[in-house]
Amino acid sequence: MIYFDNSATTKVLPEVLDTYNKVSEQIWGNPSSLHNFGEQAFNLLEQSRKQIADLLKVQPDEIYFTSGGTEGDNWVIKGTAIEKRAFGKHLITTSVEHAAVRNSFEQLEQLGYEVTYLPVDDEGRISIADLKAAIRPDTTLVSIMAVNNEIGTIQPIQEAAELLKNYPKIHFHIDAVQGLGKGIQDQIFNDRTDFAAFSGHKFHAPRGTGFIYGRRGRRIAPLMNGGGQEKNQRSGTENLPGIAAMAKAIRLVLEKEPSAVETERQIKQLIMDHISKFDKVTIFSKNDDTFAPHILCFAIQGVRGETVVHAFEKYGIYISTTSACSSKDHTESGTLNAMKVPENIATSAVRISLGDHNTLDEAKQFVKVFDQLYEEFDKLS
C-alpha cells in the first residue's frame, strides 16, 4: 500500500500508541480528583502541556487542549465573536478556508454578524492590500489559514501579522491544522498571532486530540461549560491518554522535521516533473517556499476526481479528491472555485498529500501507475 492521503489523516505512530496504552492502563485517574491517583493524572496532564509548549517555544499556560482542529477553530472564532461583541460584529476571513472555519462564520452571519471573505489570486493566496482595505473600526477578528488543505498554498500570515500590529485590539487567529511539522512554525508563532488551532491526527497522534495556542492576555468566551477544566475555558474531563500521546507525537514529528520536509519536497518534485509532461494535466500547486512541501493538487481534464481516486486505489495507491471532509459530496473544490478555475476542471482535481514516512520509491511507483491510467483515460475520452 502507498498512502498519499496524509492531509486527511495520518497513521498513529507505534511509539505514540504505546504511550496512549500505558497511560490508559496505568494513570487512568481523573486529573480533577483530590486523591493521589488524581494528582498523578494532573501532573502528567501538566507535564504534557509543558512539553508541547517547550517544543513550540510558547508558555504552558498558552496551550489549551481540545478534541481537534474543528473544535479549536469553532472555539476561537465563536469565542471571539461572543467575547468581543460589545466592541463590534465585523469579522474577516478568506474565501478558501476549511469548512470548520467557513461554516463557523456562516453560522455567525445568521446570528447578525457581518463577515468579509477575502478573495484570492490564481494561486489561492490573499492580498494584504485587500486585508487592509477590509478592516473597519468594528472589526474584532481576522482568521487566516496557514496552509490551504486543498492545494497547499501558504498564506502570507507574517505580512498579515505586520499589518495587524497597527490594530492591536483585533484578534488574529490562524488555522494551523496543516502546518505542524512542515517547516513553518516560525511563521505561525509570530509575535502577533493571538490564536492558532491544531489537530493531533494530522501528525500521528490519535484522533480526537488537539489544542489551541492562545496568547496571554487574549480572552475568548468558552463554548464548553461544565466542571471548569482548562482554567474554566474548556470544560470536560481531559482525554489524558490522548493528550500524553499527542505530546509524544509532536516531539517525534519535530525531531525529524528538517529531513522529512526535504524528502517531501523531493517526492513532490519528482511527481510534478513527470505529470507536467501530459497535455491534459493541470497542476495547481507549486514546489517553492510559498507552498507547503506535502500537498500536490492536479487534475486530468475530462476525468472526474473520484474516478481518478478509485483508479489508483485498484493499484493500492491512496490519494483523495481535494478535501477528505467534503470528498463524498461530489462537488468541485471550494478553493479552486474561489480561484475561478472552470468547473469542468475543478471537478477533476485530486490531491496527493505526503507524510514523513513516504519515500522516493513510492513516488516512482506512483508515476508508473499514472502512465498506465492516463493512457486508459485518454482512450476512453
C-alpha positions in Angstrom: 0.0 0.0 0.0 1.1 3.5 -0.8 -0.6 6.0 1.3 -0.6 9.6 -0.2 -3.6 11.0 1.8 -1.9 12.3 4.9 -3.8 15.6 4.9 -6.9 13.6 5.6 -5.4 11.7 8.5 -2.1 10.1 9.5 -1.3 6.7 11.0 -0.7 6.7 14.7 3.0 6.0 15.3 3.7 2.8 17.3 5.6 4.8 20.0 2.6 7.2 20.3 0.2 4.3 20.6 2.4 2.7 23.2 2.2 5.9 25.3 -1.6 6.0 24.8 -2.0 2.4 26.0 0.3 2.8 29.0 -1.4 5.9 30.3 -4.8 4.2 29.7 -3.7 1.2 31.8 -1.6 2.9 34.5 -2.8 6.5 35.0 -6.5 6.4 34.5 -7.5 8.7 37.3 -9.4 11.9 36.8 -7.0 14.9 36.9 -9.6 16.8 38.9 -9.7 14.3 41.7 -8.2 15.3 45.1 -6.6 11.9 45.9 -3.1 10.8 45.0 -4.2 8.9 41.9 -5.9 12.1 40.6 -2.8 14.1 41.4 -0.7 11.7 39.3 -3.0 12.2 36.4 -2.9 16.0 36.9 0.9 16.0 36.9 1.0 14.1 33.7 -1.5 16.5 32.1 0.6 19.5 33.0 3.8 17.7 32.0 2.3 17.1 28.6 1.2 20.7 28.3 4.7 21.9 29.2 6.3 19.6 26.7 4.1 20.9 23.9 4.7 24.5 24.9 8.5 24.0 25.1 8.6 22.3 21.7 6.6 25.2 20.1 8.5 27.9 22.1 5.5 29.3 23.9 4.3 29.3 27.5 2.4 26.3 29.1 -0.5 28.5 30.1 -1.0 29.4 26.4 -1.8 25.8 25.5 -5.5 24.6 25.8 -6.4 21.0 24.9 -9.4 20.3 22.6 -10.8 17.4 20.6 -9.2 18.5 17.4 -9.0 21.2 14.7 -12.7 21.6 14.2 -13.4 22.3 17.8 -10.3 24.6 18.0 -11.4 26.7 15.0 -15.0 26.9 16.2 -13.9 27.9 19.7 -11.6 30.7 18.7 -14.0 32.1 16.1 -17.2 31.9 18.0 -15.5 32.6 21.3 -14.0 35.8 20.0 -17.4 36.9 18.5 -19.1 36.4 21.8 -16.3 37.9 24.0 -15.9 41.0 21.8 -19.5 41.5 20.6 -19.8 44.8 22.5 -16.9 46.2 20.5 -18.1 45.2 17.1 -19.6 42.5 14.9 -17.4 42.6 11.9 -15.2 39.6 11.2 -12.7 38.9 8.4 -11.6 35.6 6.9 -10.6 34.2 3.4 -12.7 32.6 0.7 -10.6 29.4 0.8 -10.9 28.3 4.4 -11.6 24.8 5.6 -15.3 24.0 6.3 -14.6 24.2 10.1 -13.8 27.9 9.7 -16.2 28.7 6.8 -19.2 27.2 8.4 -18.4 28.8 11.8 -18.5 32.2 10.1 -21.7 31.4 8.2 -23.4 30.5 11.5 -22.3 33.8 13.0 -23.7 35.6 9.9 -27.1 34.0 10.7 -26.8 35.5 14.2 -26.3 39.0 12.9 -22.5 39.3 12.5 -21.0 40.7 9.3 -18.2 38.7 7.6 -15.8 39.8 4.9 -14.5 36.9 2.8 -11.2 38.0 1.2 -10.7 36.9 -2.5 -7.6 35.0 -3.6 -5.4 35.1 -6.7 -4.7 32.3 -9.1 -2.5 30.6 -6.5 -5.2 30.7 -3.8 -3.5 33.5 -1.9 -5.0 36.6 -0.4 -3.7 40.1 -0.9 -2.5 42.1 2.2 -3.9 45.2 0.4 -7.3 43.6 0.4 -7.0 42.7 4.1 -6.1 46.3 5.0 -9.0 47.6 3.0 -11.4 45.3 4.7 -10.5 46.3 8.3 -13.1 48.6 9.9 -13.5 50.2 13.3 -15.9 47.4 14.4 -13.6 44.6 13.2 -12.9 42.2 16.1 -11.3 39.1 14.4 -9.1 38.2 11.4 -8.9 34.4 10.7 -6.5 33.1 8.1 -5.4 29.5 7.5 -1.6 28.8 7.5 -1.7 26.2 4.7 -4.5 25.5 2.3 -5.7 21.9 2.8 -6.6 21.5 -0.9 -3.7 22.9 -2.9 -1.1 23.7 -0.3 -0.8 27.5 -0.6 1.0 29.1 2.4 -0.9 32.3 3.2 1.0 35.5 3.9 0.5 35.2 7.6 3.7 37.1 8.6 2.7 40.0 6.4 -0.8 39.9 7.8 0.7 39.9 11.3 2.8 43.0 10.5 -0.3 44.8 9.3 -2.3 43.8 12.3 0.3 45.3 14.7 -1.4 48.6 13.8 -4.7 47.1 15.1 -3.8 45.6 18.5 -7.5 45.2 19.5 -8.3 42.8 16.7 -7.8 39.1 17.4 -5.6 37.3 14.9 -6.4 33.6 14.5 -4.5 31.0 12.4 -6.0 27.7 11.3 -2.7 25.8 11.5 -4.1 22.3 11.2 -2.0 21.5 8.0 1.1 23.4 9.3 2.8 21.5 12.0 6.0 19.7 11.0 6.1 21.4 7.7 8.9 24.0 8.4 6.7 27.0 9.0 6.4 27.1 12.8 8.2 30.5 12.9 5.5 31.9 10.6 2.7 30.5 12.6 4.0 31.6 16.0 4.9 35.1 15.0 4.8 37.9 17.6 1.3 39.0 16.5 -0.5 35.6 16.4 -3.2 35.5 19.1 -4.7 32.1 18.5 -3.8 29.0 16.4 -5.7 25.7 16.1 -4.0 22.3 15.7 -5.3 18.7 15.2 -3.5 15.7 16.6 -4.5 13.2 13.9 -2.7 15.3 11.3 0.7 14.5 12.9 0.5 10.8 14.0 -1.5 11.4 17.3 -4.8 9.7 18.0 -8.0 11.1 16.6 -10.0 13.2 19.0 -6.9 15.1 20.2 -5.9 18.7 19.5 -5.1 22.0 21.1 -5.2 25.7 20.6 -2.5 28.2 21.3 -3.9 31.3 23.0 -1.7 34.3 23.7 -1.6 35.5 27.3 -3.9 38.4 27.8 -6.2 37.5 24.9 -9.7 36.3 26.0 -12.3 34.3 24.3 -15.6 33.0 25.6 -15.7 29.3 26.4 -18.0 27.2 24.3 -17.8 24.1 26.6 -19.2 24.8 30.1 -19.1 22.4 33.0 -16.6 21.3 35.5 -14.1 24.2 34.9 -11.2 22.2 33.3 -8.6 24.1 31.2 -8.8 27.1 33.5 -12.6 27.3 33.1 -12.1 27.8 29.4 -12.9 24.3 28.1 -14.8 22.1 30.5 -14.9 18.3 30.2 -12.8 15.5 31.7 -9.5 15.6 29.9 -8.5 12.9 27.4 -5.3 12.2 29.3 -4.1 9.2 27.2 -4.7 11.1 24.0 -3.0 14.3 25.3 0.1 12.4 26.5 0.3 10.6 23.2 -0.1 13.8 21.3 2.7 15.4 23.2 5.0 12.5 22.2 3.8 12.7 18.6 4.7 16.4 18.4 8.2 15.7 19.7 8.8 12.8 17.2 7.5 14.8 14.3 9.5 17.9 15.1 12.7 15.9 15.6 12.6 14.6 12.0 11.0 17.7 10.5 14.0 19.0 8.5 14.8 15.7 6.8 11.1 15.0 6.3 10.4 18.3 4.7 13.3 17.8 2.3 12.1 14.4 1.3 8.6 15.5 0.8 9.8 18.3 -1.5 11.8 15.7 -3.5 8.9 13.4 -3.8 6.6 16.2 -4.8 9.1 17.5 -7.4 9.5 14.0 -8.9 5.8 13.6 -9.4 5.3 17.2 -10.7 8.1 16.8 -13.2 6.6 13.7 -14.6 2.9 14.5 -14.7 3.5 18.0 -16.2 4.6 16.4 -19.4 1.0 15.3 -20.2 -1.2 17.6 -22.2 -4.4 17.0 -20.2 -2.9 17.6 -16.8 -3.3 20.8 -14.9 -1.2 21.3 -11.8 -2.5 23.8 -9.2 0.4 23.5 -6.6 3.9 24.7 -6.7 7.0 23.4 -5.0 8.6 26.5 -3.6 8.6 28.3 -0.3 5.2 29.8 -1.0 3.6 26.3 -0.9 3.7 23.6 1.7 6.0 20.7 0.9 3.5 17.9 1.3 0.4 18.9 -0.8 0.2 18.5 -4.6 -3.1 19.1 -6.4 -3.7 18.4 -10.0 -6.4 17.5 -12.5 -6.7 15.2 -15.5 -9.0 17.1 -17.7 -12.1 15.1 -18.7 -11.8 12.7 -15.8 -13.7 13.3 -12.6 -11.7 13.3 -9.4 -13.4 10.4 -7.8 -12.8 8.3 -10.9 -9.1 9.0 -10.6 -9.1 8.2 -6.8 -10.7 4.8 -7.4 -8.5 4.0 -10.3 -5.3 4.5 -8.2 -7.0 2.6 -5.4 -7.1 -0.5 -7.5 -3.3 -0.4 -7.5 -3.1 0.1 -3.8 -2.3 3.8 -4.0 -4.4 6.1 -1.9 -5.0 9.7 -2.8 -8.1 11.9 -2.4 -10.2 14.5 -4.0 -9.4 18.0 -2.8 -10.7 17.7 0.8 -11.5 14.5 2.6 -14.1 16.2 4.7 -16.2 17.0 1.7 -15.0 14.5 -0.9 -18.2 12.4 -0.7 -20.3 15.4 -1.7 -19.0 15.1 -5.3 -18.7 18.9 -5.6 -15.8 20.9 -7.0 -13.1 22.3 -4.8 -14.0 25.4 -2.8 -10.5 26.7 -3.2 -10.4 26.1 -6.9 -13.8 27.7 -7.2 -12.5 30.8 -5.4 -9.5 30.8 -7.8 -12.1 30.9 -10.6 -10.9 27.6 -12.1 -13.6 26.4 -14.6 -16.0 23.8 -13.0 -15.2 21.1 -15.5 -11.5 21.2 -14.4 -12.2 21.8 -10.7 -14.3 18.6 -10.5 -11.4 16.7 -11.9 -9.0 17.8 -9.2 -7.3 15.3 -6.9 -4.8 15.8 -4.1 -1.7 13.9 -3.1 -0.7 14.7 0.5 2.6 13.3 1.7 3.9 12.4 5.2 7.2 11.8 6.8 7.1 8.1 6.0 6.7 8.4 2.3 9.7 7.6 0.0 11.0 8.3 -3.4 10.5 4.7 -4.4 6.8 5.2 -3.7 6.8 8.2 -5.9 8.4 6.2 -8.7 5.8 3.6 -8.4 3.1 6.3 -8.5 4.3 7.7 -11.8 4.4 4.2 -13.4 0.8 3.7 -12.4 -0.1 7.2 -13.5 1.3 6.4 -17.0 -1.0 3.3 -17.3 -4.0 5.1 -16.1 -3.5 8.2 -18.2 -3.3 6.0 -21.3 -6.6 4.3 -20.3 -8.3 7.6 -19.6 -7.1 9.0 -22.9 -8.5 6.1 -24.8 -11.9 6.4 -23.1 -12.1 10.1 -23.8 
